[in-house]
Amino acid sequence: MSRSGNCYDNAMMESFFATLKTECVDRRYPTRHEARTAIFEYIERWYNRRRHSSLGYLSPAEFEHRLARDNIGVH
């Protein structure tokens, strides 16, 4: 977070949670375990594999992989 009044701080997380609610959460699950499993699968199998414009049209998984690869040995 940065200073007060900077409306772009939470924009990406708000977008993520809006998408998550629309796609996955706005339904009833019989158990808490089933809800947690559905949300985990949504994030790991779909969301982290799709391309995001804010990451240069890379998936979050690919972005993190490249970041780790490029930062090996950098202190």
Backbone torsions as a table, in degrees:
resi	resn	phi	psi	omega
1	MET	NA	142.7	175.4
2	SER	-109.4	-153.1	-173.4
3	ARG	-67.8	163.3	179.7
4	SER	-61.4	139.4	176.2
5	GLY	92.3	-2.5	178.8
6	ASN	-87.7	99.7	-171.4
7	CYS	-73.9	-9.4	-177.0
8	TYR	-89.8	-6.9	-179.0
9	ASP	-56.5	-46.0	-174.0
10	ASN	-101.6	5.2	-173.0
11	ALA	-57.9	-44.5	-177.9
12	MET	-68.9	-40.7	179.3
13	MET	-68.8	-38.5	177.3
14	GLU	-63.0	-39.8	177.6
15	SER	-63.7	-44.5	178.6
16	PHE	-59.8	-49.6	-177.4
17	PHE	-66.6	-33.2	175.7
18	ALA	-64.4	-43.2	178.3
19	THR	-65.4	-44.3	179.1
20	LEU	-59.2	-45.9	179.6
21	LYS	-62.3	-42.8	-179.0
22	THR	-66.3	-45.1	-172.7
23	GLU	-84.0	-29.6	-166.3
24	CYS	-132.4	-39.0	-167.5
25	VAL	-88.3	-28.7	-175.3
26	ASP	-76.7	52.5	173.0
27	ARG	-152.2	164.1	-177.9
28	ARG	-90.3	138.9	175.1
29	TYR	-118.3	139.7	-178.1
30	PRO	-62.8	-34.8	-179.0
31	THR	-134.8	160.5	176.2
32	ARG	-62.6	-38.3	179.5
33	HIS	-60.1	-43.8	178.5
34	GLU	-64.0	-37.8	177.5
35	ALA	-64.9	-47.1	179.7
36	ARG	-61.7	-42.0	179.4
37	THR	-63.6	-44.6	-180.0
38	ALA	-62.9	-42.3	179.5
39	ILE	-67.3	-43.5	177.7
40	PHE	-59.0	-47.8	-179.8
41	GLU	-63.5	-38.7	177.4
42	TYR	-59.4	-48.0	-177.2
43	ILE	-67.9	-50.4	-174.0
44	GLU	-75.5	-36.6	-175.3
45	ARG	-92.8	-26.8	-177.6
46	TRP	-115.1	-60.2	-171.6
47	TYR	-62.5	-45.7	-177.9
48	ASN	-75.3	-4.9	179.0
49	ARG	-105.1	-12.9	-178.9
50	ARG	-87.2	158.9	-177.8
51	ARG	-84.5	142.2	-179.4
52	HIS	-121.8	131.7	-179.9
53	SER	-62.5	-32.5	-178.6
54	SER	-70.5	-13.2	178.9
55	LEU	-110.7	26.1	-179.7
56	GLY	68.8	33.4	-179.5
57	TYR	60.1	35.6	170.6
58	LEU	-107.9	157.0	173.0
59	SER	-76.3	156.3	176.2
60	PRO	-56.7	-38.2	179.3
61	ALA	-63.5	-45.0	179.0
62	GLU	-67.4	-39.9	178.4
63	PHE	-60.0	-47.2	179.5
64	GLU	-65.6	-38.7	177.8
65	HIS	-61.3	-47.3	179.6
66	ARG	-65.7	-39.5	178.8
67	LEU	-62.0	-45.3	178.8
68	ALA	-64.5	-42.4	179.8
69	ARG	-62.0	-44.5	-177.2
70	ASP	-74.0	-21.8	-177.9
71	ASN	-98.5	5.3	178.7
72	ILE	-64.2	127.0	178.9
73	GLY	83.7	-1.4	178.6
74	VAL	-93.7	129.8	-178.9
75	HIS	-113.6	NA	NA
